[in-house]
Amino acid sequence: MLWRKEGWRLGAAVGRALLPNQGQGWKKTSAALCSVVRGAASYAASYSTSSSSACHETFGLTEMQVEFREVARSFALNELAPHSAKWDETKHFPVDTLKQAAELGFGGIYCQEEYGGTGLGREDAAVIFEALAYGDISFTAYLTIHNMNCFVLDTFGTQQQKEKYLQRMTCMELLSSYCLTEPNSGSDAASLETSAVKQEDGSYVLNGAKAFISGAGTSDVYIVMARTDPGADKAKGITCFVVEKDQEGVSFGKPEKKLGWNSQPTCVVSFDDVVVPAENRVGEEGEGFKIAMMGLDGGRINIATCSVGGAAFALDSAREYTSSRKQFGKPLDKFQNTQFKLADCATSLAASRLMVRRAARALDAKIASATAECAMAKRFATDSCFDIANTCLQLHGGYGYLMDYPAERIVRDLRVHSILEGTNEIMRVIIAREMDRQKV
Amino acid sequence: MRVLVGVKRVIDYAAKIRVKPDGSGVDKANVKMSMNPFCEIAVEEAVSLKEKGLAKEVVAVSMGPQASQDTIRTALAMGADRGIHVVTDKELQPLAVANMFKSLVEKEDPKIVLLGKQAIDDDCNQTGQILAAKLNWSQGTFASSVVVGDDQEKVVVTREVDDGLETVSLKLPAVITTDLRLNEPRYATLPNIMKAKKKKIDKVTPEDLGVDVTPQIEVLHVKEPEARSGGVVVESVDELVDKLKNEAGVL
């Protein structure tokens, strides 16, 4: 559906002037025009149907998943890819485009239909997010975080919370942020210090700060983990709350300057005597850490899928570049070094995709090993895909270092995936712990 | 009012076209196929007629092998109500397609048949015209605007012709073929993709429709366009003019 874009229209208009038997010709003309119009920074036009590896990207998917992927891919190529370089450069948070994505059902993919969700599974979501991330990693990453928040309310929220918040979150009338990490509590998440003190009327008063919050300042709703019982064992004293942006005592730090993920804002969220009514408590007191971790199992797959989509784009860019760039009298992709590098990237990409989809399936099936599988997939795919992007940058030579080509942006955007939703070191902790549980 | 809309499965506009080595056609194996872009515009127009309350039912029709059903599903996900799949593995040319449409029109009794102005694979640009002639209906080809009268007796069609826009008023029933600027097709939403699975697709064969689809045109040879040869840098304006005159023959 790329011909929706102005570039296409322009191309087709030119095509009309050509002889009828040059049908294929005008398609190419328009694709060429697209790239002229959008500049070298946007490659998507020429990649819309190329597959990034020798593997069949839709093999093993259900008919329905293939169709979901098709829509997500069209959306990514038409609405995301042409803008991603600009959004990165200008640090623009494309809220309108997020809302447009929600209209297609991407806002609450694995939430119940009753509250505006799409009612699909994690594997479906993995397929969709991968296709979207091909167009813009940072946009899709925020969308996945929002989906995770919807999941939290869909699974643990009261009917009132679902009506008041979830219903408006799935269509992205309300944007949301996930608040677990604090300035002094990162990998050791259970050591969080934000306090929620219960009042006589049942409400809670929140004090503390949350750091590295994606979407903060723009998001309307914050899913906040806070300590309600300082006496309890670390993880057991934590409770989950819904906090609104405009509540008194909620304030935001300056926007963080980041290596990547620039099309979404990140900053500190502070809570100073914020009164949260009892009905905004999600789940029971002390359930917060469990909720946070359950959200993160899925969040890890989501981030891993964003890595796969981004790496697929990087690989396609590198293939395009190495086939057209000539040195020593021949295109770069005629050198065995290039071919071997591309072959390794394709293999690594295929392996990452397999692990991520399998972990998603494990989560859908709710099997006992799902947590370990999610951690493994996240660790493997985010590291491997970063390496793919970095290799692809190297294949671009000096041009890879320039912002005129997308390679460096993919590297910058993917780098953080080895850090957030639990660092890859924490993933190893989780995997080892799960292995311990099943001692031979 | 019922609207019949044609949806052709073609090689995706962005796919790389490979001509078969023997020159008998293009290679369709392992190539991404999707709905002809002009047919997508036709579906969008039909669905929006329904949304405006002007059409009661939108029926998407595709003709071809089993896989054409995917194309009908896409139309159903965009909002068509049901599908008709004319199943055949034989090569179909515009005359046969128009004959089969005529047979379907007699069964379905639509007031408007919406088709793409041409398909991006064979670029024939014939089916709509042949069909209108066969049915003895009005035709509005290359439509960039379609306005159906409230009384549903007439439709005003703006046509994109070479020297501008031509506006015609047609008596219904009519065949309308869509041009690029008519509308911007919507994305199918995830819930609508799921709902489309439950919509009905009737299967018929050319024989059921009483149409002989034997091709009337023989394709002798298919070849790739000439590869672009490199340019030359001219030294002076005189040399440029000389080349334009004597080599290119354009002056």
Interface residues (C-beta under 8 A of the other chain):
Chain A: M1 L2 W3 R4 R9 A12 A13 R16 P20 N21 Q22 G23 Q24 G25 K27 A31 A45 S46 S48 T49 S50 M64 E67 F68 E70 V71 S74 F75 E103 L104 G105 F106 I109 E113 T118 L120 I128
Chain B: D12 Y13 A14 A15 K16 I17 K32 S34 P37 E40 R73 T74 A77 Q118 I120 D121 D122 D123 N125 E160 L180 R181 E184 P185 Y187 A188 T189 L190 P191 I193 M194 K197 P225
